[in-house]
Amino acid sequence: MTTLDERLEAYKTDGFTIFESVFDETQMQLWKEKHKELSAANNGQTWFGNTLELAPDLMWHAVSNPTILEFLEKVMGPFVQLDNLTLAAFPSIKTDDAEGKVSGWHRDRWAHVPFTDAYHRPNAINAISYLQDLTDAFGPLRVIVGSHLRPLTIADADRSKPHPDETLIHMKAGDVVITHNGLVHSGTPNTSGELRYFFSIYYNLTWLKHTDHHSGPHTQRLLAEAKEANNHQHMRLLGVDEQLQPRCNSGFLQCDEERWEAWVAADRAAIKEE
Ligand SMILES: O=C(O)CCC(=O)C(=O)O
């Protein structure tokens, strides 16, 4: 079993790590059914943001998954909020149209092109899972390993072509890949004849703006519950960071990761027992 600290070291070098079998078949089936329902109610739309508000009971346990959050607090410190929660399905296209193409190389929201090879904590990370095995027909995820540490750029004309340094990842349904937002990656066009479901829990630092609004009644109810339990980790997910000011002005004379660990422990100790 890989420990979270071992994962962290690999993540710093590679720019991603994969947690296997996080979501089970029953859970994924419910998300697919929700997608179908949303799509039918919205003229066949296939891409949905703000899905925590749209389906809080189906989504909250995924957003607040304890193992994923424990890892993210090691990566980003206890400053993790939900930027957006996206449930999408990529329609299938003809094999001829997909030949020799990738979906589109990019870094993710809140990133920048690295200017040194030093590792920096990401401003955001993507926790992506696919609700089916990513066979060649469904379209693997493509990554350029270590590109969060290199000033790699790709010309417009090459952004839909395979890259000489790419690695293809055939994720299994329910696995979760955690990417650094500086990692250059792309999907692959879907030629399976079925929908390619994609579920992305995108987290960013609490002092950035969030893309989903978090202001709807369902999300606000979750926030009220987190406040009631004095659960700072959960409050932060929903955009409220009560310790931000002291923790963002700590003096920075102790190793960040040690500091973060102490703050995480303090947050845990502060939770009110039910
Ligand atoms: O479709 C995929 O496999 C990757 C999607 C993607 O690039 C992203 O979430 O930023």
Ligand as a Chemical Component Dictionary entry (heavy atoms), coordinates in Angstrom:
data_LIG
# 
_chem_comp.id                   LIG 
_chem_comp.type                 NON-POLYMER 
_chem_comp.pdbx_formal_charge   0 
_chem_comp.three_letter_code    LIG 
# 
loop_
_chem_comp_atom.comp_id 
_chem_comp_atom.atom_id 
_chem_comp_atom.alt_atom_id 
_chem_comp_atom.type_symbol 
_chem_comp_atom.charge 
_chem_comp_atom.model_Cartn_x 
_chem_comp_atom.model_Cartn_y 
_chem_comp_atom.model_Cartn_z 
_chem_comp_atom.pdbx_ordinal 
LIG O1 O1 O 0 -11.517 14.326 -21.198 1  
LIG C1 C1 C 0 -10.556 14.059 -20.489 2  
LIG O2 O2 O 0 -10.162 12.905 -20.349 3  
LIG C2 C2 C 0 -9.787  15.142 -19.800 4  
LIG C3 C3 C 0 -10.594 16.332 -19.499 5  
LIG C4 C4 C 0 -9.742  17.503 -19.182 6  
LIG O3 O3 O 0 -8.866  17.769 -19.888 7  
LIG C5 C5 C 0 -9.897  18.345 -18.032 8  
LIG O4 O4 O 0 -10.620 18.012 -17.118 9  
LIG O5 O5 O 0 -9.264  19.402 -17.946 10 
# 
loop_
_chem_comp_bond.comp_id 
_chem_comp_bond.atom_id_1 
_chem_comp_bond.atom_id_2 
_chem_comp_bond.value_order 
_chem_comp_bond.pdbx_ordinal 
LIG O1 C1 DOUB 1 
LIG C1 O2 SING 2 
LIG C1 C2 SING 3 
LIG C2 C3 SING 4 
LIG C3 C4 SING 5 
LIG C4 O3 DOUB 6 
LIG C4 C5 SING 7 
LIG C5 O4 DOUB 8 
LIG C5 O5 SING 9 
# 
